[in-house]
Amino acid sequence: MRPRGIAEYVGAVFALFTVVSGQQQIPQCAAKCLESSLKAQTVCAPTNMTCICTDEPLQKAIQTCVLSSCTVVEALAAQNATETMCGRPVRDITQITPIVSGVSGGLAIMAVLARCIAVGRNFAIDDVHAVLALLSALPMGILEFPMSYDGFGKDIWTIPPEKISRIIMFTWLTEIFYFIALTFAKISFLYFCLRIFPRRALRQRAYILIWVCVAYGLAFTLSCVFNCTPVSYIWHNWDGQHEGTCINFHIFAACHAAVNILLDILVLALPMPELLKLSMSQKNKIYVIMMFSIGIFTTVISIVRLRSLVKFAKSANPTWDSVPTAYWSVLEAFVSIFCVCMPALRRFLAIIFPSCFGSTQGSSRYANYNDMGPDLPNKVSDSARKNSKPSMNSWRKFGLDTGITKTMETHIESRAYAKEDDEVMLVEMGRGLPAVATSRV
């Protein structure tokens, strides 16, 4: 190349660097890579920005040089400068996870509040675990808002390094709350089954599954907390400037997703044999089917989330590619809570709209039992005694004194529930008994 040509080339490269630096600070190592890559090819002139931005061999050569010559932070800055130089649009989906968190979280809160109102003072252990599930899931949903504010939902090279570390730390915290919330939701459903189904075989399986869920929750929560040594390496290892060790998080997340799906199937299948034995009205059948269909929906979400995890494992742009994993996780947790609150939600709606969600209490066919009051056994016994004398006198009038005395004992068993409880009604129907009162003569 002639001296004049060299001078023109250097001037063009300098002009290019001036343009880039004016829009975005380019690291020195990346500038050298751009210069050497331009010199090594003859396709694109230094002033032809369109050619430089669209020529794939040139872009690959620059990228390879940058990755080998620059730190991670410098490489991201160089990528951002390249995107700016080429006029590529800034991608932004930061609004998705806050919207999903706000809507699904709001529904879960309303469901749990309705459950608490419906049960009143009859607060049981399944209700406690439903509340604990919500208290665990709320921080997960709340953390999605500052994460999005910091740039979660944008390309990683557009985010300042300190915000990247903060996003990763918040992501780690949301994963911990996610594991805890799912565990409490599963245990709440199992205790609900224990409360309404009396059969011994089912109760044994339910207790086994409860302990499996406890072990599952402890194992994955502790593994997530101590994923790296030291713990701070979890949100600092991305820049390559800190020392520490970590387990393979992608394998860990995939294992959790697989175990979670298996547990969902086992938990949802547990009460199915008992439900098939129940004699229910068409309205109650539709309600139960709807409740368990929502439970199946959480399993579907888990499967979709697993697919997003597979994509995330191959990503070099996690703040963009992991957004689907984040909102599917939030949705799974809150929908699980909503699902376990469905029976109590039905009772809550029965209080507000009794004509639409009819109550099993106060039914006209049981009115006579309730009207007779607590002295029912005494009243029936008195009536029986009064009626027995005329009967014996009648036999004597006809000269048929047999000398045989027959005693009839009448028993009345009353089952009155303090409040309308459709779950108890289902159990009674499963036993072949009326829901409110039974009599045995």
Buried (B, 14 or more C-beta within 10 A) or exposed (E): EEEEEEEBBEEBBEEBBEEBEEEBEBBEBBBBBBBEBBEEEEEBEBBBBEBBBEBEEBBEBBBEBBEEBBEBBBBBBBBBBBBBBEEEEEEBBBEBBBEBBBBBBEBBBBBBBBBBBBBEEEEBEBBBBBBBBBBBBBBBBBBBBBBBEBBBBBBBBBBEBEBBBBBBBBBBBBBBBBBBBBBBBBBBBBBBBBBBBEBEEBEEBBEEBBEBBEEBBEBBBEBBBEBBEEEEBBBBBBBEEEEEEEEEBBEBBBBBBEBBBBBBEBBBEBBEEBBEEBEBEEEBEEBBEEBBEBBEBBBEBBBBBBEBBEEBBEBEBBBBBBBBBBBBBBBBBBBBBBBBBBBBBBBBBBBEEEEEBBBBBEEEEBEEBBEBEEEBBEEBBEEEEEEBEEEEEEEEEEEEEEEEEEEEEEEBEBBEBEBBBBBBBBBBBBEEBBBBBBEEE
